[in-house]
Amino acid sequence: MRIDGDGPPPSLVPVGLHYAQKRLFRSNALVVFHPPITLPEQLDVTPAMDEDPERLRGLTQEVERDLKAAILETESWEFHGLFHRARKLIRAERAYRAETNPGATTMDERVLGLARLWTAYQQLIGTDPERVAELTKRVQRYDRMMRALAIEDHEIDHPPTVIVGWLVVGLVLQVVSVGVLLPPFLLIGALVNLPPALVVIAGARAASKEPKDEATMKLIGGVLVFPGVWAVWAWLAGWGTVQAQAIAPWAPDQPIVVVAVMVALCVASAIVMLLYWELAVGTLRALRVRLTRGRHARALTRLRAERSRLCDELVAFAEGVELPGLVLPSGRLSRGR
């Protein structure tokens, strides 16, 4: 837009904010700045109080279109999930053919892969809607089968390791930690933190109008509820120390120390609960995938073949469309910087 006065005219810069998991507290987020919006000549004028309503409507539509592209808006959350399924199957198939292990997907690569599919879809839905609909149905069937087996695309080729990466210190240490060292903290954590956690989760679901708002409501609820609960437990511990000293004079008379230790235990047990849960889920998932690979070998063979066909058709379908980013030999995506 042009304005009077010195200096360059202001620019409208679309900004996309993407979350790894919108419902998860402290989820990874990626901020993507897009090129400034280029307005048509008839809209690139100085706004006025008596601005033509048609011109304002046109400007709003231009901004809305670019914002939808910035956030990669889809028709529904289900469709959004299908885009991610297509992204993952293409990446897994490329890595399988290249005989490489591209590693975990970065947040930037996830958004870039989604952007490539979204761009192709937006251009092709108007020129070949029947082919788009047929390919969408096939991706939906593939997605249902993958969800039924509860495995990820790359796990068709290689099962996950049993030991979670951040705890690769040997199987013996893992067993000792899970079976001996962590359970006492886990018990304290469940007693102290599980009831308020359930209250926060239920309250967040009740107060959230949209699923994407749950993480924010959990954060607000957690900040309000957990410190209060820990304070109550600390007060009870200090009060119990005073009462015990009155009944048994030989008992240690250090309520302040007991309060401090109780607060530390509350916080430490909450952290242990999160780490223990992540470790248990990772270990159980690895074992389940290994069992699935053994019991459903034929189904996995069919899925691998379907994944290959879908990858070829998705890539061929987008030929001729200018897609963002570059495909590296390993199968990873790069913005080309």
Secondary structure as GFF3:
##gff-version 3
##sequence-region A 1 337
A	DSSP	beta_strand	15	19	.	.	.	ID=ss1
A	DSSP	beta_strand	29	33	.	.	.	ID=ss2
A	DSSP	alpha_helix	53	71	.	.	.	ID=ss3
A	DSSP	alpha_helix	77	98	.	.	.	ID=ss4
A	DSSP	alpha_helix	107	124	.	.	.	ID=ss5
A	DSSP	alpha_helix	129	149	.	.	.	ID=ss6
A	DSSP	three_ten_helix	153	156	.	.	.	ID=ss7
A	DSSP	three_ten_helix	165	167	.	.	.	ID=ss8
A	DSSP	alpha_helix	171	176	.	.	.	ID=ss9
A	DSSP	pi_helix	177	181	.	.	.	ID=ss10
A	DSSP	alpha_helix	182	207	.	.	.	ID=ss11
A	DSSP	three_ten_helix	211	213	.	.	.	ID=ss12
A	DSSP	alpha_helix	214	247	.	.	.	ID=ss13
A	DSSP	alpha_helix	255	295	.	.	.	ID=ss14
A	DSSP	alpha_helix	297	317	.	.	.	ID=ss15
A	DSSP	beta_strand	326	327	.	.	.	ID=ss16
A	DSSP	beta_strand	333	334	.	.	.	ID=ss17
###
